[in-house]
Amino acid sequence: MASLLHQIQHQSVTIDAPLPLDSGQSLPSVTIAWQSYGALNADRSNALLVCHALTGDQYVASDHPATGKPGWWARMVGPGKPIDTDRFYVICANVLGSCMGSSGPATPDPATGAPLGMDFPVITIGDMVRAQAMLLDHLGIARLHAVVGGSMGGMQALAWAAHYPERLVSAVVIASAARHSAQNIAFHEVGRQAIMADPDWQDGQYYGSARSPAKGLAVARMAAHITYLSEEGLTEKFGRRLQARDIKSFGFDADFQIESYLRHQGLAFTDRFDANAYLYITRAMDYFDLAEPHDGQLAGAFARSNEVRFTLVSFDTDWLYPTAESRRIVQALQSVGAAASFVELSAPFGHDSFLLDVPALDRLVAGALQSGAA
Amino acid sequence: MTLRPDLAIIADAVPAGARILDIGCGDGTLMAALRDDKRVDARGLEIDAANVTTAIARGLSVVQGDANRDLSGYPADGFDYAILSQTLQTTERPDRVVDELLRIAPRAFVSFPNFAHWRVRLSLLWNGRMPVTRLLPVAWYATPNIHHVTVRDFRELVRAKGIKVDAVWYLNRDRTTGDAAASWRAEHAIFLISRG
């Protein structure tokens, strides 16, 4: 499956300049696959960067080239939508380390031509953002009207505001956090171990072989998928209902609907995602802690960000990145005098709420982008 | 947009370009007026998610939070004015909230319904009942107003704290009324206070 995935052609640019990484290593050059929607205005002031989540991609509002499904945020981005492409030039780039055309573990080693696999350096959220900044330099865009993202996309938006405050007017951070908690890291580690325990993983060098760690990746996705939903949502959607049967099998088939659902989610995921990319991106998220370089003081990360307008949104059923994490960010922003908005929205879908039909979120995003408008 | 009379008085008194924090800002009506008419850098704190959503949707900077707990997160002197309108009497410790206002900003507007208004007095005197009036429309068991306060009570509080009163406006039936006998004639008072 992974080989099919890597045969897809993506719009991309290769920048022949070294990308220094937080690990101390650097990439000699970087390829960034990206999509855009709308038109850049004459004074280049209407560009808006959408940052995608862990398993997202640059196809924010266009059909996914592997699955044919509509873009992951098509409900939010488009003409007349909250992120209005009649007004904004919307850019979405595949993150560094991913598998939809940007530099990552499937990128060929320039010396041998073989995929790097685990020789690709470990990257961070900061590195992803640095690569995006290189893309914007390449596009001649000095300043963004906004950086918008949910979940890991929100982490990138926060990193943008912390590292490049002069390059954005506003940041919209949805269902996110300024650090990964022990619980967040724990769930990711389960996923990584599932992949690495799959004999078909082959220490990450499976690209040339007929086998790929689809089973391990599917289990990783199943575990992660549970964290994206709320208990209430699961109970409402599946309860203890049985799948296409009237009685329990007294075996290990998918007796319950929730089992069948998770298996399907896990399997479908392997058609559109690369196991190594999953390892690298989850690692980047685990390393994320904006306060760490500032002796644990999050305000230190935003010391230069007081001109950026922030909008933060959490969801009451999101236990992956709970409201307290957003409040912590708001407090840090208030202490540096940044204009910050925050609201906890009520939605039944858990962490996934940021991707789903929550009309209040649409109004908030539209309002956040309207403020300080050119 | 027509502002509520007490808000109109505050809006009029805030100088152009000031930095303000509106605590209990509701849907941001006052903030929007100050931003649009006076280029004021307005921030808000509001407990109700629907109100916060409406305020953010109109492009305002509003944080969902509770005046009882969340004022401590604001740095000292981050604003020129703090505004607390119709909220003091709903807080758990109004005295501490007043301290917080004058920590966050050197000056603060505080407005509240006067519990010594003659209608309130009459209600207690004649009926022996907690008053339900135009400004205090909810029965005692359901009212959010847990610390009723009178004009004299508030004057006494700020005097004891060494806080200066820079200006006072009294409202009766939505019109300003004089200082004379304001203690019983004013339905509503707006104080502009500053650090002593």
Chai-1 contact restraints between the chains, C-beta under 6 A:
chainA,res_idxA,chainB,res_idxB,connection_type,confidence,min_distance_angstrom,max_distance_angstrom,comment,restraint_id
A,V330,B,V63,contact,1.0,0.0,6.0,A-B,restraint_1
A,Q331,B,G73,contact,1.0,0.0,6.0,A-B,restraint_2
A,Q334,B,G73,contact,1.0,0.0,6.0,A-B,restraint_3
A,Q334,B,Y74,contact,1.0,0.0,6.0,A-B,restraint_4
A,S335,B,P75,contact,1.0,0.0,6.0,A-B,restraint_5
A,G337,B,G78,contact,1.0,0.0,6.0,A-B,restraint_6
A,A339,B,S61,contact,1.0,0.0,6.0,A-B,restraint_7
A,S341,B,I56,contact,1.0,0.0,6.0,A-B,restraint_8
A,S341,B,S61,contact,1.0,0.0,6.0,A-B,restraint_9
A,S341,B,V62,contact,1.0,0.0,6.0,A-B,restraint_10
A,F342,B,V63,contact,1.0,0.0,6.0,A-B,restraint_11
A,F342,B,Q64,contact,1.0,0.0,6.0,A-B,restraint_12
A,V343,B,A49,contact,1.0,0.0,6.0,A-B,restraint_13
A,V343,B,V52,contact,1.0,0.0,6.0,A-B,restraint_14
A,V343,B,T53,contact,1.0,0.0,6.0,A-B,restraint_15
A,V343,B,Q64,contact,1.0,0.0,6.0,A-B,restraint_16
A,E344,B,Q64,contact,1.0,0.0,6.0,A-B,restraint_17
A,A360,B,T53,contact,1.0,0.0,6.0,A-B,restraint_18
A,R363,B,A57,contact,1.0,0.0,6.0,A-B,restraint_19
A,L364,B,T53,contact,1.0,0.0,6.0,A-B,restraint_20
A,L364,B,I56,contact,1.0,0.0,6.0,A-B,restraint_21
A,G367,B,I56,contact,1.0,0.0,6.0,A-B,restraint_22
A,G367,B,A57,contact,1.0,0.0,6.0,A-B,restraint_23
A,G367,B,G59,contact,1.0,0.0,6.0,A-B,restraint_24
A,Q370,B,G59,contact,1.0,0.0,6.0,A-B,restraint_25
A,S371,B,G59,contact,1.0,0.0,6.0,A-B,restraint_26
